[in-house]
Amino acid sequence: MLFAGLSSAYIVLRGVPAWQNVALPSLLWPNTAILVLSSVTVEFARRAVIKNRIERVKLWLGLTAVLGLMFVAGQIAAWRQLVHAGVYLPSTLQSSFFYVLTGLHGLHLLGGVLALIYVFAKALRNRVTVFNWEPLKLCATYWHFMDALWLYLFLLLLLS
């Protein structure tokens, strides 16, 4: 609901005379690819547990967490690109929305990384099995949602 409300405000405020478009950082494209790839790797982990390939579960979960951290680091680098261009949080309405939307998404994604680390730790102790993989299932669902949410936000920011 938070992102729906912010998206609605973003769309409505685009029509005000004070609106000024800001060029999006070029790093958003590779960051998006990294996040989409992380959704693929978490899906590989989910499928590996169904086939009872626990070593592969560990590999794919670890890789997903690393890709998630790479995405967050990439978003920080994208913010730095904006700052280097002289665009700050209060510079324009669009820049304010950009920082808030991407920052909130990044915080939610960090929560997902913590969940991945938790499930990864369980997998390392062989507590994720074909008979007990509910935490992985929930984590994968959340991760896919974060990916889909980012694609929505990216398109919203890109097409404005």
C-alpha positions in Angstrom: 0.0 0.0 0.0 2.9 2.3 0.7 4.2 2.0 -2.9 0.7 2.3 -4.3 0.1 5.5 -2.5 3.5 6.9 -3.5 3.0 5.9 -7.1 -0.4 7.5 -7.1 1.0 10.8 -5.7 3.9 10.6 -8.3 1.5 10.2 -11.2 -0.8 13.1 -10.0 2.1 15.4 -9.2 3.7 14.9 -12.6 1.0 17.3 -13.9 1.9 20.2 -11.7 3.8 23.2 -13.3 6.7 22.8 -10.8 7.5 19.3 -12.1 11.0 19.1 -13.6 12.2 15.8 -15.2 15.6 14.5 -14.1 17.7 12.2 -16.1 17.7 8.8 -14.5 21.1 7.3 -13.6 22.4 4.9 -16.2 23.2 2.4 -13.5 19.5 1.5 -13.2 19.7 -0.7 -16.2 22.5 -3.1 -15.0 21.0 -2.9 -11.5 17.6 -4.1 -12.9 19.4 -7.0 -14.8 21.1 -8.0 -11.5 17.8 -8.1 -9.6 16.1 -10.1 -12.4 19.0 -12.5 -12.3 18.6 -12.8 -8.5 15.0 -13.8 -9.0 16.2 -16.6 -11.4 18.7 -17.8 -8.8 16.2 -17.9 -6.0 13.9 -19.9 -8.2 16.7 -22.3 -8.9 17.1 -22.7 -5.1 13.4 -23.4 -4.8 13.5 -26.0 -7.5 16.6 -27.6 -6.1 15.0 -28.2 -2.7 12.0 -29.9 -4.4 14.6 -32.3 -6.0 16.3 -32.7 -2.6 19.6 -31.2 -3.9 20.6 -29.4 -0.8 24.1 -28.5 -1.9 22.6 -26.6 -4.9 20.1 -24.9 -2.6 23.0 -23.5 -0.6 24.8 -22.4 -3.8 21.7 -20.7 -5.2 20.7 -19.0 -2.0 24.2 -17.7 -1.4 24.3 -16.3 -4.9 20.9 -14.7 -4.6 22.0 -12.9 -1.4 25.1 -11.7 -3.1 23.1 -10.4 -6.1 20.7 -8.7 -3.7 23.6 -6.9 -2.0 25.0 -6.0 -5.4 21.7 -4.5 -6.4 21.6 -2.4 -3.2 25.2 -1.3 -3.7 24.3 -0.4 -7.3 21.4 1.7 -6.1 23.7 3.6 -3.8 26.1 4.1 -6.7 23.1 5.4 -8.8 22.3 7.9 -6.0 26.0 9.0 -6.2 25.6 9.5 -9.9 22.7 11.8 -9.2 24.6 13.7 -6.5 27.6 14.1 -8.8 25.2 15.6 -11.3 23.9 18.0 -8.6 20.6 16.3 -8.1 19.6 15.9 -4.5 16.6 14.7 -2.6 15.0 18.2 -2.4 16.1 19.4 -5.9 12.9 18.7 -7.7 9.6 16.8 -7.1 10.9 14.0 -9.3 14.2 13.7 -7.6 12.4 13.5 -4.2 10.2 10.7 -5.5 13.2 8.9 -7.0 15.2 8.9 -3.7 12.2 8.0 -1.6 10.9 5.2 -3.9 14.3 3.6 -4.5 15.3 4.0 -0.9 12.2 2.4 0.4 12.5 -0.4 -2.1 16.2 -0.8 -1.1 15.3 -1.1 2.6 12.6 -3.7 1.8 15.2 -5.6 -0.3 17.7 -5.6 2.5 15.0 -7.2 4.6 14.8 -9.9 1.9 18.6 -10.3 2.0 18.4 -10.9 5.8 15.7 -13.5 5.2 17.9 -15.1 2.6 20.8 -15.2 5.0 18.5 -16.8 7.6 17.4 -19.5 5.2 20.9 -20.0 3.9 22.1 -20.5 7.5 19.3 -23.1 8.0 20.5 -24.8 4.8 24.1 -24.9 6.0 22.8 -26.8 9.0 20.8 -29.1 6.7 17.6 -27.9 8.1 16.1 -27.1 4.7 14.9 -30.3 3.1 12.4 -31.5 0.7 10.1 -32.1 3.7 10.8 -28.8 5.5 11.3 -25.9 3.1 8.5 -23.5 4.1 11.0 -20.7 5.0 12.6 -21.0 1.5 9.2 -20.9 -0.1 8.2 -17.8 1.8 11.5 -16.1 1.1 11.4 -16.9 -2.6 7.8 -15.5 -2.8 8.9 -12.3 -1.1 12.0 -12.0 -3.3 9.9 -12.4 -6.5 7.6 -9.7 -5.2 10.5 -7.3 -4.6 11.7 -8.0 -8.1 8.2 -7.4 -9.6 7.9 -4.2 -7.5 11.2 -3.0 -8.7 10.3 -3.6 -12.4 7.1 -1.6 -11.7 9.0 1.3 -10.1 11.6 1.3 -12.7 9.0 1.6 -15.5 7.2 4.3 -13.5 10.3 6.3 -13.2 11.5 5.6 -16.7 8.2 6.5 -18.5 7.6 9.8 -16.7 
